[in-house]
């Protein structure tokens, strides 16, 4: 399995919330590699977006290889 590199730009952040029976979802693409290693920054982002406690955050990256012959 490939591992993410700092120069990879294909990171996305998915945030899901289900407060009081209301579901909210947010997808942010082009997220910085450094964000995944900084829970403090993720918490600050959740506070800025006024997401409720218990919101689920998933960080995904997409790896691709190109072979030219």
C-alpha positions as CSV (number, residue, x, y, z in Angstrom):
1,X,0.0,0.0,0.0
2,X,1.3,3.4,-0.9
3,X,2.0,6.0,1.8
4,X,1.2,9.7,1.5
5,X,4.1,12.1,0.7
6,X,4.3,15.7,1.6
7,X,4.0,16.8,-2.0
8,X,0.8,14.8,-2.6
9,X,-2.1,17.2,-3.2
10,X,-4.9,14.7,-3.2
11,X,-5.9,14.9,0.5
12,X,-9.5,15.4,1.5
13,X,-11.1,16.1,4.8
14,X,-14.6,14.7,5.4
15,X,-16.6,16.0,8.4
16,X,-19.9,14.4,9.4
17,X,-22.2,15.5,12.2
18,X,-25.6,14.1,13.4
19,X,-26.7,16.6,16.1
20,X,-30.3,16.3,17.2
21,X,-31.3,14.0,14.2
22,X,-30.0,16.5,11.7
23,X,-27.2,15.2,9.6
24,X,-24.5,17.5,8.2
25,X,-21.6,16.6,5.9
26,X,-18.8,18.7,4.6
27,X,-16.0,17.6,2.2
28,X,-12.9,19.8,1.8
29,X,-10.4,18.8,-1.0
30,X,-6.8,19.9,-1.4
31,X,-6.0,19.7,2.3
32,X,-2.4,20.2,3.5
33,X,-0.4,17.1,4.3
34,X,0.6,18.7,7.6
35,X,-3.0,18.9,8.8
36,X,-3.3,15.1,9.4
37,X,-0.5,15.3,12.0
38,X,-2.0,18.2,13.8
39,X,-5.2,17.4,15.8
40,X,-5.0,20.9,17.3
41,X,-5.5,22.4,13.8
42,X,-8.4,20.0,13.1
43,X,-10.1,21.0,16.4
44,X,-9.6,24.7,15.6
45,X,-11.2,24.1,12.1
46,X,-14.2,22.3,13.8
47,X,-14.6,25.2,16.2
48,X,-14.4,27.8,13.4
49,X,-17.1,25.8,11.5
50,X,-19.1,25.6,14.7
51,X,-19.4,21.8,14.4
52,X,-20.9,20.1,17.5
53,X,-18.9,17.9,19.8
54,X,-18.9,14.3,18.5
55,X,-18.5,15.2,14.9
56,X,-16.6,12.6,12.9
57,X,-13.5,13.6,10.8
58,X,-12.0,11.4,8.2
59,X,-8.8,12.3,6.3
60,X,-8.4,10.5,2.9
61,X,-5.7,10.6,0.3
62,X,-5.7,9.2,-3.2
63,X,-2.6,7.6,-4.5
64,X,-2.1,7.1,-8.2
65,X,0.8,5.8,-10.4
66,X,1.5,6.6,-14.0
67,X,3.6,4.4,-16.1
68,X,4.8,5.8,-19.5
69,X,6.4,3.6,-22.0
